Amino acid sequence: MDDIIFGKNSVLEALISGEREINKILIAKNIHSDGKLNKIKELAQANGIVFQFVAKEKFQPYAEYNHQGIVAQISPIKYYDLDEFLETPHRNSSVVILDGVEDSHNLGAIIRTCVCAGVEAVIIPSRRNVQVNSIVEKTSAGAVNHIKIIKVNSPVNAVQKLKNSDWWIIAADASAVDNYFDVNYNDMNFAIVMGAEHAGVSKSIMKLADFTVKIPMMNNFNSLNVSTAFSAIIFETVRQRICNNKKVK
């Protein structure tokens, strides 16, 4: 399933970004025509990409997915290199490091949130972490085409490289002393490390963290999943930077 994407948003954003090679687009004959579908056909024609109207039986292999009557055969996503990323100067930038996130929907939601919040890159391990697949693309609403996805062999080594390049490491941990809004995120490059629900951030990364932060709970029902928790933290950094820019002006 890694060679297809499905859903209007995913296909449209892939066309708009121009970052992916699309071989063919299949469109259900009975699909309702709307602005997004018309834009997809327009961009496909402009870029010489074949699209075909096919019977609904052609979509049977994708029945378990919310494909919305549109599927595209596409090249694999381009993963970026961390060393090359760090060679470029950064100022007041942010990245997220995922340490053991296994659910495709969580990864897709985190990528979508990153694009909305202006995060520059998502760093994922090549093992013990979900990779970008068609479900991630659909859940991200095509946001995977608008952000750097960096794959690394070792998240611990990635953290050390970031620290060596003067990035601050902020690990999310339910047992932390500081709340996520107690940290001043202004005037620094920082990486937020999020772990899986069942395991959290690994001890080896926690030892390297400059800050550990938690999201305070009003009771003992600690039920936030990793994508929801990340949204809370990253948009606090956005809030602080907006307020800081207003003060500077």
C-alpha positions in Angstrom: 0.0 0.0 0.0 3.0 2.3 0.2 2.9 3.1 -3.6 -0.6 4.6 -3.5 -2.3 7.5 -1.8 -6.0 8.0 -1.5 -8.5 10.8 -0.8 -9.0 14.2 -2.4 -6.8 16.2 0.0 -3.9 13.8 -0.2 -3.9 13.6 -4.0 -4.4 17.4 -4.4 -1.6 18.3 -2.0 0.7 15.9 -3.8 -0.1 17.6 -7.1 0.3 21.1 -5.6 3.7 20.4 -4.0 5.2 18.8 -7.1 7.5 16.9 -4.8 6.2 13.4 -5.8 6.1 11.6 -9.1 2.5 10.6 -9.8 2.1 7.8 -12.3 -1.7 7.6 -12.6 -4.8 8.8 -10.9 -7.9 6.6 -10.7 -11.3 8.4 -10.2 -14.6 6.6 -9.6 -17.1 7.1 -12.4 -19.9 7.9 -9.9 -17.9 10.4 -7.8 -19.5 13.7 -7.1 -17.7 16.5 -8.9 -16.6 19.5 -6.7 -13.9 22.1 -6.5 -11.2 19.8 -5.3 -11.9 17.2 -7.9 -11.9 19.8 -10.6 -8.6 21.2 -9.4 -7.1 17.6 -9.3 -8.1 17.1 -13.0 -6.8 20.5 -13.9 -3.4 20.0 -12.3 -3.1 16.5 -13.7 -3.7 17.7 -17.2 -1.3 20.6 -16.8 1.4 18.2 -15.7 0.7 15.4 -18.2 -0.4 13.0 -15.6 -2.9 10.3 -16.7 -6.2 10.1 -14.9 -8.9 7.6 -15.6 -12.5 7.3 -14.7 -13.1 3.7 -13.6 -15.9 1.5 -12.2 -16.2 1.2 -8.5 -15.0 -2.4 -8.6 -11.5 -1.0 -9.2 -11.6 0.4 -5.7 -12.3 -2.9 -4.0 -8.7 -3.4 -2.9 -9.0 -0.1 -1.0 -12.4 -0.8 0.5 -11.2 -0.5 4.1 -9.9 3.0 3.5 -11.8 6.3 3.2 -10.6 6.8 -0.4 -13.5 9.1 -1.4 -13.4 7.6 -4.9 -9.9 8.7 -5.8 -6.6 6.9 -5.7 -3.2 7.9 -7.1 -0.2 5.7 -7.9 2.7 7.6 -6.6 6.5 7.5 -6.0 7.7 6.8 -2.4 8.1 9.9 -0.2 11.5 11.5 -0.2 13.3 11.3 3.1 15.8 14.0 4.0 19.2 13.6 5.6 19.8 15.1 9.1 23.4 16.2 8.4 22.3 18.1 5.3 19.4 19.7 7.3 21.8 20.9 10.0 24.2 22.4 7.4 21.6 25.0 6.7 21.5 27.9 9.1 18.4 27.9 11.4 17.1 30.6 13.6 14.2 30.2 16.0 13.4 26.9 14.3 11.7 23.8 15.6 11.6 20.1 14.8 9.9 17.1 16.4 11.6 13.8 17.1 9.3 10.8 17.4 10.7 8.0 19.6 8.7 4.9 19.0 5.3 6.1 17.7 3.7 3.1 16.1 0.3 4.3 15.0 -0.1 5.6 11.5 -3.0 7.9 12.4 -0.9 9.5 15.2 2.0 10.1 12.8 -0.3 11.6 10.2 -1.9 13.9 12.7 1.5 15.0 14.1 2.7 15.8 10.6 -0.4 17.8 9.8 0.0 19.8 13.1 3.6 20.4 12.3 2.8 22.1 9.0 0.1 24.2 10.6 2.5 25.3 13.4 5.5 26.0 11.2 7.7 23.1 12.3 10.6 22.6 9.9 11.0 18.9 10.1 9.8 15.6 11.6 12.5 13.1 12.6 11.6 9.5 12.7 13.7 6.4 13.4 14.1 3.8 10.7 13.1 1.0 13.1 10.6 0.7 15.9 8.6 3.6 14.6 5.8 3.7 11.9 7.0 5.0 8.5 5.1 7.2 6.1 2.5 5.1 4.4 -0.8 5.7 2.6 -2.7 5.9 5.9 -0.2 8.5 7.2 -0.6 10.5 4.0 -4.4 10.4 4.2 -4.5 11.3 7.9 -2.1 14.2 7.3 -4.4 15.6 4.6 -1.4 15.7 2.3 0.8 17.6 4.7 3.6 15.1 4.2 4.3 16.9 1.0 4.9 20.3 2.7 7.5 19.4 5.4 10.9 17.6 5.6 10.6 14.1 6.9 14.0 13.0 8.2 14.7 9.3 8.7 17.6 8.4 11.1 19.0 5.1 12.3 19.3 6.2 15.9 17.2 8.8 17.5 19.8 9.1 20.3 22.5 10.0 17.8 20.1 12.4 16.2 19.6 14.2 19.5 23.3 14.4 20.1 23.9 15.9 16.6 21.2 18.5 17.3 22.8 19.4 20.7 26.2 19.7 19.0 24.6 22.2 16.6 23.2 24.3 19.5 19.7 23.0 19.4 17.8 22.6 22.7 16.2 19.3 23.4 12.8 19.2 25.1 11.4 15.8 26.1 7.7 15.3 26.9 7.3 13.1 30.0 4.3 12.6 32.2 6.4 12.6 35.4 8.3 15.8 34.6 8.4 18.6 37.2 7.9 21.5 34.7 4.7 22.2 32.8 5.1 22.6 29.0 4.1 26.3 29.3 6.9 27.0 31.9 9.6 26.9 29.3 10.6 30.0 27.3 10.8 28.8 23.7 11.8 32.1 22.2 15.2 32.9 20.7 16.4 29.3 20.3 16.3 26.3 18.0 14.6 23.4 19.7 13.5 19.8 19.2 10.5 18.4 20.9 10.8 14.7 21.6 7.6 12.7 21.8 7.5 9.0 22.8 4.9 6.3 22.4 2.0 6.1 24.8 3.0 2.8 26.3 6.7 3.5 26.7 7.3 7.2 26.5 10.6 8.8 25.6 13.5 6.4 26.1 15.8 6.8 29.1 18.9 7.4 26.9 17.2 10.4 25.3 15.8 11.6 28.6 19.4 11.8 29.9 20.3 14.1 27.0 17.3 16.4 27.3 17.8 20.0 28.3 14.2 20.2 29.5 11.5 17.7 30.4 8.0 18.9 30.4 4.5 17.6 31.1 0.9 18.5 30.4 -0.8 19.0 33.7 -4.0 16.9 34.2 -7.0 18.0 36.2 -7.4 14.4 37.5 -5.7 11.1 37.3 -7.3 10.2 34.0 -4.1 10.5 31.9 -5.6 9.7 28.4 -4.0 12.2 25.9 -2.6 10.3 22.9 0.8 11.4 21.5 -0.6 13.5 18.7 -3.0 15.4 21.0 -0.2 16.0 23.5 2.1 17.3 20.8 -0.5 19.7 19.6 -0.8 21.3 23.0 2.9 21.7 23.4 3.8 23.0 19.9 1.0 25.6 19.8 2.2 26.9 23.2 5.5 27.6 21.4 3.6 29.3 18.6 1.7 31.4 21.1 4.9 32.5 22.8 6.6 33.5 19.6 3.6 35.5 18.4 3.5 37.4 21.7 7.3 37.9 21.6 7.1 39.3 18.0 4.4 41.8 19.1 6.6 43.0 22.0 9.6 43.4 19.6 7.5 45.5 17.2 
